[in-house]
Amino acid sequence: MSTSQDKLATLLTERYGKSQQIPENIIATPQVEAMLSHKSVRAFLPDPLPEGALETMVAAAQSASSSSNLHQWSVVAITDRVLKQKISDTIARTVPTNHIPYLEEAPVLLLWIADLSRGAKITREKGEEPLVFDYLDSFLMASVDATLAAQNAALAAESMGLGIVFMGMIRNASREVAEIVNLPQHSFATFGMVVGKPDSSRTSSIRPRPEQAVVLHYNRYDQERYRNHIENYEKVFLDFRQAQSMKPKIWKDSVYQSATSLEYMGGREYLRETVQDRGFKLK
Ligand SMILES: Cc1cc2nc3c(=O)[nH]c(=O)nc-3n(C[C@H](O)[C@H](O)[C@H](O)COP(=O)(O)O)c2cc1C
């Protein structure tokens, strides 16, 4: 095997674990290898981002596809430590742990904004009301655009040796976060992303995913397709947790808990009202 094939084989074993079926026909490209190498980072060095890193991430983000080329997203880079701490303290009040060490450590928090506010202004300056923005689809479109942009930025960051972790948790305190960073009406912080130099002495490993048959359907959706493949994933899931010194747990219980515990929502159960107050009518 060539070095590149060796690397691909290692990455695939880490991604799917030894107890699961690993696809044998994966085509190795530098981009695929980079994506297979992804792992969330929750331990950072105090160093600032390298010069140009943020602008590089934003160029990558802007290179993502954008619904109708409308660019209905923005990103707010929180580089001010005091402001970041204020956001961290605000979110920490919504979770049992009281503080969020990785957010405190990392030099930058990016807030990815579903942003119809520019479109609303441009439309009103023409003397019309942006009535299409009242519909759920407009909110979804802007949220999808923000998400695609963010994922491109994440890949760019990782390619520069930086680490990232997405933070859906910022939605626990959506209203407060919007106030802290002055978000205009018709904009909403979909999620955050913490970025910094990973502290490699404290980072975890690549987190395995279920076999492809769990997520991949050919031509028609097969509702039962996942069943025969979950047991293998449970083995891999448990092995990973053991290797990372995490409490033993089965994956299905994570699914079950996330589906039944309102505590898990941490305030997001009131999101519809917040989103509507931010100007999205969600018709
Ligand atoms: C939209 C989104 C929101 C997330 N929010 C959080 C979060 O608030 N806190 C956190 O620690 N991880 C968060 N994550 C990271 C996931 O937990 C992580 O991606 C998942 O466990 C898989 O691990 P990996 O990214 O290392 O492969 C989020 C991921 C996504 C995609």
The ligand as an ORCA input file, in Angstrom:
! r2SCAN-3c Opt
* xyz 0 1
  C     -24.901     21.969     15.175
  C     -23.988     21.367     16.211
  C     -24.033     21.824     17.508
  C     -23.150     21.309     18.464
  N     -23.173     21.824     19.728
  C     -22.260     21.416     20.631
  C     -22.218     22.024     21.915
  O     -23.001     22.915     22.246
  N     -21.254     21.607     22.783
  C     -20.358     20.644     22.442
  O     -19.508     20.322     23.263
  N     -20.383     20.042     21.230
  C     -21.302     20.414     20.310
  N     -21.323     19.853     19.067
  C     -20.310     18.858     18.706
  C     -20.868     17.443     18.662
  O     -21.073     16.976     19.961
  C     -19.847     16.563     17.891
  O     -19.742     17.026     16.575
  C     -20.262     15.087     17.906
  O     -20.214     14.563     19.206
  C     -19.353     14.253     17.020
  O     -18.011     14.388     17.447
  P     -16.876     14.915     16.494
  O     -17.266     16.275     15.980
  O     -15.625     14.956     17.336
  O     -16.746     13.943     15.374
  C     -22.214     20.296     18.109
  C     -22.214     19.828     16.800
  C     -23.084     20.341     15.866
  C     -23.045     19.821     14.445
*
